[in-house]
Amino acid sequence: MTAPPIYLDNHATTRTDPRVVEAMLPFFLEQYGNASSLSHRFGWEASDAVDRAREQVAALIGAEPSEIVFTSGATEANNLALKGTALAAKGQKGGHLVCSSVEHRAVLDPLRRLSRESGWHLSIVPADPHGQITVDAVEATLTEQTVLVSVMAANNEVGTINPIGEIGKLCRDRGILFHSDAAQAAGKVPIDVQTDPIDLLSLTGHKFHGPKGIGALYVRRQGRRARLSSLVDGGGHERGLRSGTLPVPLIVGLGKAAELSREEGPSDADRMRTLRDRLDRAIRALLDDQGVLLNGHPTDRLPNNLNLSFEGIEGEALLMGLRTLAVSSGAACSSAEPEPSHVLRAMGRDERLARASLRFGLGRFTTSVEIDQAARIVAETVARLRQSGPDGPANRRDLTRADL
Ligand SMILES: *Cc1c(COP(=O)(O)O)cnc(C)c1O
């Protein structure tokens, strides 16, 4: 058996922490009640477990438990926040929505649909060359008709952290709702919906060592209340905002993952930042500091993110040369002519450099041995591709995996 590749794709998903799995197991096997069955012990146990998890998730972001709505993940939380707001504000004809150019598709696509099918005007805020969304850039798009602004807390490709506290203040002063997709930031960097005036915030368990298929939308109830219509109707669960029998084991897992991140997030972050910087330095040193460009903000960046572009090579060849490394690339590896990353393009990277990029995502379980190996593998691959030249056999775009 060959060893599995080194996992450095933690922005795509993370390994479930064994302590999370352990916390979930009893809710599959013994305490399997429906959290709405309040006439017997099975139901009470499930309901108590959900209450506890709601407190754990709320504590991660400084919210009240009653402000947490469980969803299937950040995609659904974003859809509920954006379409739910639009539905609730339906009377407002000619309403205006704002989001950034570097949002995840789970924000861009619902907003594009609202603009295409429901008559909403949509403005896209440009990013600066570091992929950051400034308060001034947001302010320049606001109109009297703006109902909601959505800006992600941290970007999933380049890790750039946005000034969501300041953007939230701007929105609050104008009476505009502020939503933030915090799928990458939650559990990695501190978030506090009290100090930062955020009305709606999406998070998802599988990005911080929780299970897949469970997330939450924070909906402000204190002070100015965020008004939302539901998208999924039925039994009236989650204060009527998201019907459906609660997946108790997943919710327990999300709660445990949130608790672990609250307790260990700061030390995880320190460790990941040190390893991340070591990876960056090692790759550059092994390539004699030639043609390695950082994508993202030099300092306002997630501690587990490193996104690099390499000059003088083709992105597709790069990814194919890295089979012992589980990373993402700016060159989507598909048969049709792949679109380079919209995030890197929005930051002004040319198409070729956008394709010749790698996204490294570290996690709680990343080791220094893996980092040193990864640096060697990347540097050797890049050096080999460069040596063969842009038209050399190892660097042609029509190569298949078998040729390498
Ligand atoms: C992963 C991710 C999502 C989607 O989350 P799911 O829970 O998989 O639906 C949305 N936004 C960002 C920024 C992400 O990184």
The ligand as a Gaussian input file, in Angstrom:
#p B3LYP/6-31G(d) Opt

LIG

0 1
 C      -16.920000      25.713000       2.604000
 C      -17.514000      27.044000       2.424000
 C      -18.885000      27.196000       2.202000
 C      -19.818000      26.021000       2.049000
 O      -20.013000      25.357000       3.253000
 P      -20.843000      23.986000       3.287000
 O      -21.020000      23.713000       4.726000
 O      -19.974000      22.977000       2.624000
 O      -22.128000      24.209000       2.606000
 C      -19.378000      28.480000       2.079000
 N      -18.581000      29.557000       2.176000
 C      -17.255000      29.443000       2.388000
 C      -16.430000      30.672000       2.502000
 C      -16.674000      28.187000       2.514000
 O      -15.370000      28.094000       2.704000

